[in-house]
Amino acid sequence: MVELTRQLYNPSTTLQNLLNLPLPAASDAPARSLKPLVRQRRLGDVRDAMIAVLREEGGPLKTAEIYDRVGQKLEAPIGYQHVKNFLNHRSRGERQLFERVGFGRYRLLDQF
């Protein structure tokens, strides 16, 4: 602790020179707005795209194929785990959308 305090009271000449530099002048131009790096999707966009992809195919697809086609349809990157978990979750229970027909293969239920 003593060394740290001593360093603060006795800065090196390089640090002293940096601290003495003038600050840049503030510009009068309005700050430009930055686009977000990740486009926010509406809730359900991925689900709707998954349903559309499976409806277009008419038969079962592998999880990786669904993932690729949904990414192309949305024209934006999506998480593989998001697709995988959604397929797994919505292929059982009362609110079933998909049917698991084999290991990693899903098809859209007939009611959709």
Backbone as XML, in Angstrom:
<?xml version="1.0"?>
<chain id="A" units="angstrom">
  <residue number="1" name="MET">
    <atom name="N" x="0.824" y="-1.193" z="0.000"/>
    <atom name="CA" x="0.000" y="0.000" z="0.000"/>
    <atom name="C" x="0.866" y="1.254" z="0.000"/>
  </residue>
  <residue number="2" name="VAL">
    <atom name="N" x="1.983" y="1.182" z="0.672"/>
    <atom name="CA" x="2.876" y="2.326" z="0.747"/>
    <atom name="C" x="3.451" y="2.630" z="-0.627"/>
  </residue>
  <residue number="3" name="GLU">
    <atom name="N" x="3.814" y="1.584" z="-1.400"/>
    <atom name="CA" x="4.394" y="1.803" z="-2.718"/>
    <atom name="C" x="3.382" y="2.457" z="-3.655"/>
  </residue>
  <residue number="4" name="LEU">
    <atom name="N" x="2.128" y="2.030" z="-3.587"/>
    <atom name="CA" x="1.102" y="2.601" z="-4.435"/>
    <atom name="C" x="0.929" y="4.087" z="-4.130"/>
  </residue>
  <residue number="5" name="THR">
    <atom name="N" x="0.884" y="4.445" z="-2.879"/>
    <atom name="CA" x="0.739" y="5.847" z="-2.496"/>
    <atom name="C" x="1.941" y="6.643" z="-2.965"/>
  </residue>
  <residue number="6" name="ARG">
    <atom name="N" x="3.105" y="6.080" z="-2.830"/>
    <atom name="CA" x="4.316" y="6.761" z="-3.235"/>
    <atom name="C" x="4.319" y="6.975" z="-4.750"/>
  </residue>
  <residue number="7" name="GLN">
    <atom name="N" x="3.824" y="6.009" z="-5.533"/>
    <atom name="CA" x="3.788" y="6.142" z="-6.985"/>
    <atom name="C" x="2.824" y="7.244" z="-7.402"/>
  </residue>
  <residue number="8" name="LEU">
    <atom name="N" x="1.732" y="7.398" z="-6.691"/>
    <atom name="CA" x="0.778" y="8.433" z="-7.043"/>
    <atom name="C" x="1.337" y="9.827" z="-6.780"/>
  </residue>
  <residue number="9" name="TYR">
    <atom name="N" x="2.159" y="9.960" z="-5.776"/>
    <atom name="CA" x="2.728" y="11.264" z="-5.465"/>
    <atom name="C" x="3.953" y="11.576" z="-6.305"/>
  </residue>
  <residue number="10" name="ASN">
    <atom name="N" x="4.562" y="10.562" z="-6.879"/>
    <atom name="CA" x="5.766" y="10.761" z="-7.685"/>
    <atom name="C" x="5.572" y="10.110" z="-9.058"/>
  </residue>
  <residue number="11" name="PRO">
    <atom name="N" x="4.730" y="10.694" z="-9.919"/>
    <atom name="CA" x="4.502" y="10.068" z="-11.227"/>
    <atom name="C" x="5.748" y="10.177" z="-12.104"/>
  </residue>
  <residue number="12" name="SER">
    <atom name="N" x="5.885" y="9.239" z="-13.009"/>
    <atom name="CA" x="7.032" y="9.263" z="-13.920"/>
    <atom name="C" x="6.901" y="10.464" z="-14.864"/>
  </residue>
  <residue number="13" name="THR">
    <atom name="N" x="7.974" y="10.799" z="-15.515"/>
    <atom name="CA" x="7.943" y="11.949" z="-16.428"/>
    <atom name="C" x="7.036" y="11.660" z="-17.628"/>
  </residue>
  <residue number="14" name="THR">
    <atom name="N" x="6.985" y="10.418" z="-18.059"/>
    <atom name="CA" x="6.109" y="10.068" z="-19.185"/>
    <atom name="C" x="4.649" y="10.288" z="-18.807"/>
  </residue>
  <residue number="15" name="LEU">
    <atom name="N" x="4.267" y="9.826" z="-17.633"/>
    <atom name="CA" x="2.895" y="10.025" z="-17.172"/>
    <atom name="C" x="2.618" y="11.504" z="-16.967"/>
  </residue>
  <residue number="16" name="GLN">
    <atom name="N" x="3.574" y="12.228" z="-16.446"/>
    <atom name="CA" x="3.408" y="13.665" z="-16.232"/>
    <atom name="C" x="3.189" y="14.383" z="-17.562"/>
  </residue>
  <residue number="17" name="ASN">
    <atom name="N" x="3.933" y="13.996" z="-18.599"/>
    <atom name="CA" x="3.775" y="14.599" z="-19.923"/>
    <atom name="C" x="2.396" y="14.286" z="-20.506"/>
  </residue>
  <residue number="18" name="LEU">
    <atom name="N" x="1.925" y="13.075" z="-20.311"/>
    <atom name="CA" x="0.595" y="12.709" z="-20.798"/>
    <atom name="C" x="-0.494" y="13.507" z="-20.094"/>
  </residue>
  <residue number="19" name="LEU">
    <atom name="N" x="-0.346" y="13.695" z="-18.809"/>
    <atom name="CA" x="-1.335" y="14.441" z="-18.047"/>
    <atom name="C" x="-1.354" y="15.919" z="-18.415"/>
  </residue>
  <residue number="20" name="ASN">
    <atom name="N" x="-0.249" y="16.424" z="-18.909"/>
    <atom name="CA" x="-0.166" y="17.842" z="-19.275"/>
    <atom name="C" x="-0.630" y="18.137" z="-20.691"/>
  </residue>
  <residue number="21" name="LEU">
    <atom name="N" x="-0.933" y="17.103" z="-21.481"/>
    <atom name="CA" x="-1.403" y="17.325" z="-22.846"/>
    <atom name="C" x="-2.773" y="18.003" z="-22.814"/>
  </residue>
  <residue number="22" name="PRO">
    <atom name="N" x="-3.054" y="18.888" z="-23.787"/>
    <atom name="CA" x="-4.364" y="19.545" z="-23.815"/>
    <atom name="C" x="-5.450" y="18.559" z="-24.248"/>
  </residue>
  <residue number="23" name="LEU">
    <atom name="N" x="-6.625" y="18.747" z="-23.724"/>
    <atom name="CA" x="-7.766" y="17.910" z="-24.097"/>
    <atom name="C" x="-8.275" y="18.331" z="-25.466"/>
  </residue>
  <residue number="24" name="PRO">
    <atom name="N" x="-8.785" y="17.389" z="-26.261"/>
    <atom name="CA" x="-9.317" y="17.766" z="-27.571"/>
    <atom name="C" x="-10.558" y="18.631" z="-27.403"/>
  </residue>
  <residue number="25" name="ALA">
    <atom name="N" x="-10.737" y="19.559" z="-28.343"/>
    <atom name="CA" x="-11.893" y="20.460" z="-28.275"/>
    <atom name="C" x="-13.161" y="19.689" z="-28.616"/>
  </residue>
  <residue number="26" name="ALA">
    <atom name="N" x="-14.220" y="20.018" z="-27.931"/>
    <atom name="CA" x="-15.513" y="19.386" z="-28.212"/>
    <atom name="C" x="-16.048" y="19.936" z="-29.525"/>
  </residue>
  <residue number="27" name="SER">
    <atom name="N" x="-16.537" y="19.047" z="-30.375"/>
    <atom name="CA" x="-17.060" y="19.506" z="-31.666"/>
    <atom name="C" x="-18.503" y="19.950" z="-31.508"/>
  </residue>
  <residue number="28" name="ASP">
    <atom name="N" x="-18.904" y="20.861" z="-32.377"/>
    <atom name="CA" x="-20.287" y="21.351" z="-32.347"/>
    <atom name="C" x="-21.235" y="20.435" z="-33.111"/>
  </residue>
  <residue number="29" name="ALA">
    <atom name="N" x="-20.692" y="19.489" z="-33.867"/>
    <atom name="CA" x="-21.537" y="18.576" z="-34.639"/>
    <atom name="C" x="-22.263" y="17.634" z="-33.687"/>
  </residue>
  <residue number="30" name="PRO">
    <atom name="N" x="-23.521" y="17.333" z="-33.992"/>
    <atom name="CA" x="-24.253" y="16.409" z="-33.119"/>
    <atom name="C" x="-23.628" y="15.016" z="-33.176"/>
  </residue>
  <residue number="31" name="ALA">
    <atom name="N" x="-23.673" y="14.345" z="-32.078"/>
    <atom name="CA" x="-23.110" y="13.001" z="-32.009"/>
    <atom name="C" x="-23.916" y="12.079" z="-32.908"/>
  </residue>
  <residue number="32" name="ARG">
    <atom name="N" x="-23.221" y="11.272" z="-33.691"/>
    <atom name="CA" x="-23.938" y="10.366" z="-34.589"/>
    <atom name="C" x="-24.480" y="9.194" z="-33.793"/>
  </residue>
  <residue number="33" name="SER">
    <atom name="N" x="-25.616" y="8.724" z="-34.213"/>
    <atom name="CA" x="-26.215" y="7.590" z="-33.506"/>
    <atom name="C" x="-25.593" y="6.307" z="-34.032"/>
  </residue>
  <residue number="34" name="LEU">
    <atom name="N" x="-25.322" y="5.413" z="-33.140"/>
    <atom name="CA" x="-24.724" y="4.141" z="-33.505"/>
    <atom name="C" x="-25.815" y="3.091" z="-33.632"/>
  </residue>
  <residue number="35" name="LYS">
    <atom name="N" x="-25.741" y="2.298" z="-34.693"/>
    <atom name="CA" x="-26.701" y="1.222" z="-34.872"/>
    <atom name="C" x="-26.378" y="0.116" z="-33.881"/>
  </residue>
  <residue number="36" name="PRO">
    <atom name="N" x="-27.394" y="-0.532" z="-33.367"/>
    <atom name="CA" x="-27.105" y="-1.645" z="-32.469"/>
    <atom name="C" x="-26.416" y="-2.771" z="-33.231"/>
  </residue>
  <residue number="37" name="LEU">
    <atom name="N" x="-25.514" y="-3.472" z="-32.568"/>
    <atom name="CA" x="-24.785" y="-4.550" z="-33.218"/>
    <atom name="C" x="-25.691" y="-5.733" z="-33.530"/>
  </residue>
  <residue number="38" name="VAL">
    <atom name="N" x="-26.647" y="-5.981" z="-32.679"/>
    <atom name="CA" x="-27.566" y="-7.101" z="-32.869"/>
    <atom name="C" x="-28.965" y="-6.538" z="-33.041"/>
  </residue>
  <residue number="39" name="ARG">
    <atom name="N" x="-29.608" y="-6.939" z="-34.130"/>
    <atom name="CA" x="-30.971" y="-6.478" z="-34.375"/>
    <atom name="C" x="-31.914" y="-7.200" z="-33.422"/>
  </residue>
  <residue number="40" name="GLN">
    <atom name="N" x="-32.721" y="-6.425" z="-32.736"/>
    <atom name="CA" x="-33.692" y="-7.016" z="-31.833"/>
    <atom name="C" x="-34.849" y="-7.578" z="-32.639"/>
  </residue>
  <residue number="41" name="ARG">
    <atom name="N" x="-35.188" y="-8.818" z="-32.363"/>
    <atom name="CA" x="-36.306" y="-9.446" z="-33.047"/>
    <atom name="C" x="-37.536" y="-9.407" z="-32.170"/>
  </residue>
  <residue number="42" name="ARG">
    <atom name="N" x="-38.682" y="-9.368" z="-32.837"/>
    <atom name="CA" x="-39.925" y="-9.464" z="-32.090"/>
    <atom name="C" x="-40.037" y="-10.876" z="-31.527"/>
  </residue>
  <residue number="43" name="LEU">
    <atom name="N" x="-40.689" y="-10.969" z="-30.395"/>
    <atom name="CA" x="-40.923" y="-12.268" z="-29.789"/>
    <atom name="C" x="-41.758" y="-13.102" z="-30.752"/>
  </residue>
  <residue number="44" name="GLY">
    <atom name="N" x="-41.305" y="-14.248" z="-31.094"/>
    <atom name="CA" x="-42.043" y="-15.118" z="-31.995"/>
    <atom name="C" x="-41.527" y="-15.139" z="-33.414"/>
  </residue>
  <residue number="45" name="ASP">
    <atom name="N" x="-40.583" y="-14.253" z="-33.769"/>
    <atom name="CA" x="-40.038" y="-14.257" z="-35.129"/>
    <atom name="C" x="-39.371" y="-15.586" z="-35.468"/>
  </residue>
  <residue number="46" name="VAL">
    <atom name="N" x="-38.578" y="-16.097" z="-34.537"/>
    <atom name="CA" x="-37.876" y="-17.351" z="-34.775"/>
    <atom name="C" x="-38.886" y="-18.492" z="-34.857"/>
  </residue>
  <residue number="47" name="ARG">
    <atom name="N" x="-39.866" y="-18.491" z="-33.958"/>
    <atom name="CA" x="-40.908" y="-19.529" z="-33.975"/>
    <atom name="C" x="-41.651" y="-19.527" z="-35.309"/>
  </residue>
  <residue number="48" name="ASP">
    <atom name="N" x="-42.069" y="-18.337" z="-35.757"/>
    <atom name="CA" x="-42.801" y="-18.232" z="-37.018"/>
    <atom name="C" x="-41.946" y="-18.702" z="-38.192"/>
  </residue>
  <residue number="49" name="ALA">
    <atom name="N" x="-40.655" y="-18.380" z="-38.160"/>
    <atom name="CA" x="-39.761" y="-18.812" z="-39.230"/>
    <atom name="C" x="-39.585" y="-20.332" z="-39.207"/>
  </residue>
  <residue number="50" name="MET">
    <atom name="N" x="-39.509" y="-20.916" z="-38.016"/>
    <atom name="CA" x="-39.374" y="-22.370" z="-37.906"/>
    <atom name="C" x="-40.614" y="-23.065" z="-38.459"/>
  </residue>
  <residue number="51" name="ILE">
    <atom name="N" x="-41.785" y="-22.542" z="-38.128"/>
    <atom name="CA" x="-43.027" y="-23.111" z="-38.641"/>
    <atom name="C" x="-43.081" y="-22.995" z="-40.162"/>
  </residue>
  <residue number="52" name="ALA">
    <atom name="N" x="-42.688" y="-21.841" z="-40.697"/>
    <atom name="CA" x="-42.701" y="-21.628" z="-42.140"/>
    <atom name="C" x="-41.739" y="-22.579" z="-42.846"/>
  </residue>
  <residue number="53" name="VAL">
    <atom name="N" x="-40.552" y="-22.778" z="-42.285"/>
    <atom name="CA" x="-39.556" y="-23.662" z="-42.889"/>
    <atom name="C" x="-40.079" y="-25.093" z="-42.934"/>
  </residue>
  <residue number="54" name="LEU">
    <atom name="N" x="-40.649" y="-25.568" z="-41.830"/>
    <atom name="CA" x="-41.145" y="-26.937" z="-41.797"/>
    <atom name="C" x="-42.394" y="-27.106" z="-42.659"/>
  </residue>
  <residue number="55" name="ARG">
    <atom name="N" x="-43.198" y="-26.065" z="-42.752"/>
    <atom name="CA" x="-44.378" y="-26.119" z="-43.608"/>
    <atom name="C" x="-43.954" y="-26.207" z="-45.077"/>
  </residue>
  <residue number="56" name="GLU">
    <atom name="N" x="-42.953" y="-25.420" z="-45.460"/>
    <atom name="CA" x="-42.452" y="-25.443" z="-46.838"/>
    <atom name="C" x="-41.852" y="-26.798" z="-47.188"/>
  </residue>
  <residue number="57" name="GLU">
    <atom name="N" x="-41.159" y="-27.410" z="-46.237"/>
    <atom name="CA" x="-40.509" y="-28.701" z="-46.491"/>
    <atom name="C" x="-41.558" y="-29.810" z="-46.623"/>
  </residue>
  <residue number="58" name="GLY">
    <atom name="N" x="-42.555" y="-29.789" z="-45.784"/>
    <atom name="CA" x="-43.601" y="-30.800" z="-45.843"/>
    <atom name="C" x="-43.237" y="-32.109" z="-45.174"/>
  </residue>
  <residue number="59" name="GLY">
    <atom name="N" x="-42.045" y="-32.235" z="-44.690"/>
    <atom name="CA" x="-41.605" y="-33.454" z="-44.017"/>
    <atom name="C" x="-40.598" y="-33.117" z="-42.939"/>
  </residue>
  <residue number="60" name="PRO">
    <atom name="N" x="-40.040" y="-34.143" z="-42.322"/>
    <atom name="CA" x="-39.092" y="-33.893" z="-41.232"/>
    <atom name="C" x="-37.758" y="-33.340" z="-41.726"/>
  </residue>
  <residue number="61" name="LEU">
    <atom name="N" x="-37.148" y="-32.544" z="-40.882"/>
    <atom name="CA" x="-35.820" y="-31.981" z="-41.141"/>
    <atom name="C" x="-34.949" y="-32.190" z="-39.915"/>
  </residue>
  <residue number="62" name="LYS">
    <atom name="N" x="-33.643" y="-32.233" z="-40.140"/>
    <atom name="CA" x="-32.696" y="-32.286" z="-39.028"/>
    <atom name="C" x="-32.638" y="-30.910" z="-38.364"/>
  </residue>
  <residue number="63" name="THR">
    <atom name="N" x="-32.266" y="-30.900" z="-37.106"/>
    <atom name="CA" x="-32.164" y="-29.642" z="-36.363"/>
    <atom name="C" x="-31.216" y="-28.676" z="-37.058"/>
  </residue>
  <residue number="64" name="ALA">
    <atom name="N" x="-30.087" y="-29.160" z="-37.545"/>
    <atom name="CA" x="-29.113" y="-28.287" z="-38.217"/>
    <atom name="C" x="-29.695" y="-27.683" z="-39.490"/>
  </residue>
  <residue number="65" name="GLU">
    <atom name="N" x="-30.501" y="-28.458" z="-40.232"/>
    <atom name="CA" x="-31.128" y="-27.931" z="-41.446"/>
    <atom name="C" x="-32.141" y="-26.844" z="-41.101"/>
  </residue>
  <residue number="66" name="ILE">
    <atom name="N" x="-32.916" y="-27.077" z="-40.052"/>
    <atom name="CA" x="-33.892" y="-26.072" z="-39.603"/>
    <atom name="C" x="-33.161" y="-24.803" z="-39.210"/>
  </residue>
  <residue number="67" name="TYR">
    <atom name="N" x="-32.080" y="-24.946" z="-38.456"/>
    <atom name="CA" x="-31.279" y="-23.804" z="-38.019"/>
    <atom name="C" x="-30.770" y="-23.001" z="-39.215"/>
  </residue>
  <residue number="68" name="ASP">
    <atom name="N" x="-30.202" y="-23.688" z="-40.204"/>
    <atom name="CA" x="-29.669" y="-23.000" z="-41.388"/>
    <atom name="C" x="-30.766" y="-22.257" z="-42.145"/>
  </residue>
  <residue number="69" name="ARG">
    <atom name="N" x="-31.879" y="-22.910" z="-42.362"/>
    <atom name="CA" x="-32.954" y="-22.299" z="-43.147"/>
    <atom name="C" x="-33.626" y="-21.141" z="-42.409"/>
  </residue>
  <residue number="70" name="VAL">
    <atom name="N" x="-33.749" y="-21.254" z="-41.095"/>
    <atom name="CA" x="-34.331" y="-20.153" z="-40.308"/>
    <atom name="C" x="-33.409" y="-18.943" z="-40.364"/>
  </residue>
  <residue number="71" name="GLY">
    <atom name="N" x="-32.097" y="-19.159" z="-40.270"/>
    <atom name="CA" x="-31.135" y="-18.060" z="-40.378"/>
    <atom name="C" x="-31.221" y="-17.373" z="-41.728"/>
  </residue>
  <residue number="72" name="GLN">
    <atom name="N" x="-31.406" y="-18.156" z="-42.796"/>
    <atom name="CA" x="-31.548" y="-17.576" z="-44.129"/>
    <atom name="C" x="-32.850" y="-16.796" z="-44.246"/>
  </residue>
  <residue number="73" name="LYS">
    <atom name="N" x="-33.908" y="-17.339" z="-43.685"/>
    <atom name="CA" x="-35.220" y="-16.686" z="-43.775"/>
    <atom name="C" x="-35.222" y="-15.361" z="-43.011"/>
  </residue>
  <residue number="74" name="LEU">
    <atom name="N" x="-34.594" y="-15.340" z="-41.830"/>
    <atom name="CA" x="-34.566" y="-14.120" z="-41.016"/>
    <atom name="C" x="-33.465" y="-13.158" z="-41.464"/>
  </residue>
  <residue number="75" name="GLU">
    <atom name="N" x="-32.551" y="-13.632" z="-42.289"/>
    <atom name="CA" x="-31.418" y="-12.836" z="-42.758"/>
    <atom name="C" x="-30.626" y="-12.228" z="-41.610"/>
  </residue>
  <residue number="76" name="ALA">
    <atom name="N" x="-30.492" y="-12.999" z="-40.558"/>
    <atom name="CA" x="-29.755" y="-12.544" z="-39.384"/>
    <atom name="C" x="-29.274" y="-13.776" z="-38.622"/>
  </residue>
  <residue number="77" name="PRO">
    <atom name="N" x="-28.156" y="-13.647" z="-37.925"/>
    <atom name="CA" x="-27.685" y="-14.790" z="-37.142"/>
    <atom name="C" x="-28.607" y="-15.073" z="-35.965"/>
  </residue>
  <residue number="78" name="ILE">
    <atom name="N" x="-28.784" y="-16.340" z="-35.699"/>
    <atom name="CA" x="-29.565" y="-16.767" z="-34.539"/>
    <atom name="C" x="-28.750" y="-17.803" z="-33.788"/>
  </residue>
  <residue number="79" name="GLY">
    <atom name="N" x="-29.129" y="-18.080" z="-32.572"/>
    <atom name="CA" x="-28.408" y="-19.064" z="-31.777"/>
    <atom name="C" x="-28.878" y="-20.475" z="-32.068"/>
  </residue>
  <residue number="80" name="TYR">
    <atom name="N" x="-27.918" y="-21.369" z="-32.302"/>
    <atom name="CA" x="-28.255" y="-22.771" z="-32.557"/>
    <atom name="C" x="-28.986" y="-23.359" z="-31.360"/>
  </residue>
  <residue number="81" name="GLN">
    <atom name="N" x="-28.507" y="-23.050" z="-30.162"/>
    <atom name="CA" x="-29.142" y="-23.580" z="-28.946"/>
    <atom name="C" x="-30.583" y="-23.102" z="-28.824"/>
  </residue>
  <residue number="82" name="HIS">
    <atom name="N" x="-30.853" y="-21.886" z="-29.276"/>
    <atom name="CA" x="-32.213" y="-21.354" z="-29.213"/>
    <atom name="C" x="-33.144" y="-22.227" z="-30.050"/>
  </residue>
  <residue number="83" name="VAL">
    <atom name="N" x="-32.726" y="-22.545" z="-31.265"/>
    <atom name="CA" x="-33.533" y="-23.391" z="-32.155"/>
    <atom name="C" x="-33.678" y="-24.785" z="-31.556"/>
  </residue>
  <residue number="84" name="LYS">
    <atom name="N" x="-32.576" y="-25.343" z="-31.117"/>
    <atom name="CA" x="-32.580" y="-26.700" z="-30.562"/>
    <atom name="C" x="-33.482" y="-26.804" z="-29.333"/>
  </residue>
  <residue number="85" name="ASN">
    <atom name="N" x="-33.358" y="-25.850" z="-28.423"/>
    <atom name="CA" x="-34.171" y="-25.874" z="-27.211"/>
    <atom name="C" x="-35.650" y="-25.662" z="-27.515"/>
  </residue>
  <residue number="86" name="PHE">
    <atom name="N" x="-35.947" y="-24.777" z="-28.464"/>
    <atom name="CA" x="-37.344" y="-24.523" z="-28.807"/>
    <atom name="C" x="-37.978" y="-25.763" z="-29.427"/>
  </residue>
  <residue number="87" name="LEU">
    <atom name="N" x="-37.259" y="-26.430" z="-30.318"/>
    <atom name="CA" x="-37.767" y="-27.668" z="-30.912"/>
    <atom name="C" x="-38.011" y="-28.719" z="-29.840"/>
  </residue>
  <residue number="88" name="ASN">
    <atom name="N" x="-37.063" y="-28.872" z="-28.952"/>
    <atom name="CA" x="-37.184" y="-29.864" z="-27.885"/>
    <atom name="C" x="-38.364" y="-29.542" z="-26.970"/>
  </residue>
  <residue number="89" name="HIS">
    <atom name="N" x="-38.484" y="-28.280" z="-26.585"/>
    <atom name="CA" x="-39.539" y="-27.864" z="-25.656"/>
    <atom name="C" x="-40.924" y="-27.992" z="-26.273"/>
  </residue>
  <residue number="90" name="ARG">
    <atom name="N" x="-41.059" y="-27.578" z="-27.539"/>
    <atom name="CA" x="-42.379" y="-27.564" z="-28.172"/>
    <atom name="C" x="-42.714" y="-28.860" z="-28.906"/>
  </residue>
  <residue number="91" name="SER">
    <atom name="N" x="-41.946" y="-29.919" z="-28.644"/>
    <atom name="CA" x="-42.272" y="-31.215" z="-29.232"/>
    <atom name="C" x="-42.889" y="-32.156" z="-28.199"/>
  </residue>
  <residue number="92" name="ARG">
    <atom name="N" x="-43.243" y="-31.627" z="-27.052"/>
    <atom name="CA" x="-43.931" y="-32.423" z="-26.022"/>
    <atom name="C" x="-44.826" y="-31.523" z="-25.196"/>
  </residue>
  <residue number="93" name="GLY">
    <atom name="N" x="-45.717" y="-32.126" z="-24.492"/>
    <atom name="CA" x="-46.633" y="-31.370" z="-23.644"/>
    <atom name="C" x="-47.898" y="-30.961" z="-24.372"/>
  </residue>
  <residue number="94" name="GLU">
    <atom name="N" x="-48.669" y="-30.099" z="-23.731"/>
    <atom name="CA" x="-49.966" y="-29.686" z="-24.271"/>
    <atom name="C" x="-49.830" y="-28.728" z="-25.457"/>
  </residue>
  <residue number="95" name="ARG">
    <atom name="N" x="-48.828" y="-27.890" z="-25.454"/>
    <atom name="CA" x="-48.676" y="-26.858" z="-26.491"/>
    <atom name="C" x="-47.703" y="-27.314" z="-27.577"/>
  </residue>
  <residue number="96" name="GLN">
    <atom name="N" x="-47.857" y="-28.534" z="-28.000"/>
    <atom name="CA" x="-46.961" y="-29.140" z="-28.952"/>
    <atom name="C" x="-47.131" y="-28.530" z="-30.345"/>
  </residue>
  <residue number="97" name="LEU">
    <atom name="N" x="-46.025" y="-28.101" z="-30.944"/>
    <atom name="CA" x="-46.013" y="-27.580" z="-32.317"/>
    <atom name="C" x="-45.345" y="-28.565" z="-33.271"/>
  </residue>
  <residue number="98" name="PHE">
    <atom name="N" x="-44.354" y="-29.270" z="-32.769"/>
    <atom name="CA" x="-43.526" y="-30.137" z="-33.586"/>
    <atom name="C" x="-43.595" y="-31.565" z="-33.070"/>
  </residue>
  <residue number="99" name="GLU">
    <atom name="N" x="-43.264" y="-32.493" z="-33.954"/>
    <atom name="CA" x="-43.191" y="-33.900" z="-33.568"/>
    <atom name="C" x="-41.772" y="-34.369" z="-33.813"/>
  </residue>
  <residue number="100" name="ARG">
    <atom name="N" x="-41.209" y="-35.011" z="-32.810"/>
    <atom name="CA" x="-39.860" y="-35.561" z="-32.949"/>
    <atom name="C" x="-40.009" y="-36.939" z="-33.585"/>
  </residue>
  <residue number="101" name="VAL">
    <atom name="N" x="-39.463" y="-37.079" z="-34.776"/>
    <atom name="CA" x="-39.622" y="-38.336" z="-35.509"/>
    <atom name="C" x="-38.372" y="-39.205" z="-35.441"/>
  </residue>
  <residue number="102" name="GLY">
    <atom name="N" x="-37.319" y="-38.707" z="-34.889"/>
    <atom name="CA" x="-36.068" y="-39.454" z="-34.739"/>
    <atom name="C" x="-35.068" y="-38.577" z="-34.024"/>
  </residue>
  <residue number="103" name="PHE">
    <atom name="N" x="-33.882" y="-39.105" z="-33.851"/>
    <atom name="CA" x="-32.851" y="-38.359" z="-33.153"/>
    <atom name="C" x="-32.512" y="-37.095" z="-33.936"/>
  </residue>
  <residue number="104" name="GLY">
    <atom name="N" x="-32.862" y="-35.931" z="-33.387"/>
    <atom name="CA" x="-32.555" y="-34.647" z="-34.010"/>
    <atom name="C" x="-33.354" y="-34.349" z="-35.264"/>
  </residue>
  <residue number="105" name="ARG">
    <atom name="N" x="-34.475" y="-35.026" z="-35.458"/>
    <atom name="CA" x="-35.319" y="-34.804" z="-36.643"/>
    <atom name="C" x="-36.720" y="-34.443" z="-36.170"/>
  </residue>
  <residue number="106" name="TYR">
    <atom name="N" x="-37.242" y="-33.364" z="-36.754"/>
    <atom name="CA" x="-38.551" y="-32.860" z="-36.345"/>
    <atom name="C" x="-39.407" y="-32.562" z="-37.579"/>
  </residue>
  <residue number="107" name="ARG">
    <atom name="N" x="-40.697" y="-32.657" z="-37.383"/>
    <atom name="CA" x="-41.645" y="-32.248" z="-38.417"/>
    <atom name="C" x="-42.738" y="-31.434" z="-37.751"/>
  </residue>
  <residue number="108" name="LEU">
    <atom name="N" x="-43.435" y="-30.657" z="-38.535"/>
    <atom name="CA" x="-44.527" y="-29.831" z="-38.052"/>
    <atom name="C" x="-45.753" y="-30.720" z="-37.849"/>
  </residue>
  <residue number="109" name="LEU">
    <atom name="N" x="-46.472" y="-30.506" z="-36.760"/>
    <atom name="CA" x="-47.688" y="-31.282" z="-36.525"/>
    <atom name="C" x="-48.726" y="-30.948" z="-37.599"/>
  </residue>
  <residue number="110" name="ASP">
    <atom name="N" x="-49.609" y="-31.866" z="-37.879"/>
    <atom name="CA" x="-50.600" y="-31.719" z="-38.947"/>
    <atom name="C" x="-51.543" y="-30.545" z="-38.724"/>
  </residue>
  <residue number="111" name="GLN">
    <atom name="N" x="-51.774" y="-30.162" z="-37.486"/>
    <atom name="CA" x="-52.729" y="-29.075" z="-37.215"/>
    <atom name="C" x="-52.206" y="-27.707" z="-37.625"/>
  </residue>
  <residue number="112" name="PHE">
    <atom name="N" x="-50.932" y="-27.608" z="-37.979"/>
    <atom name="CA" x="-50.371" y="-26.329" z="-38.389"/>
    <atom name="C" x="-50.073" y="-26.431" z="-39.830"/>
  </residue>
</chain>
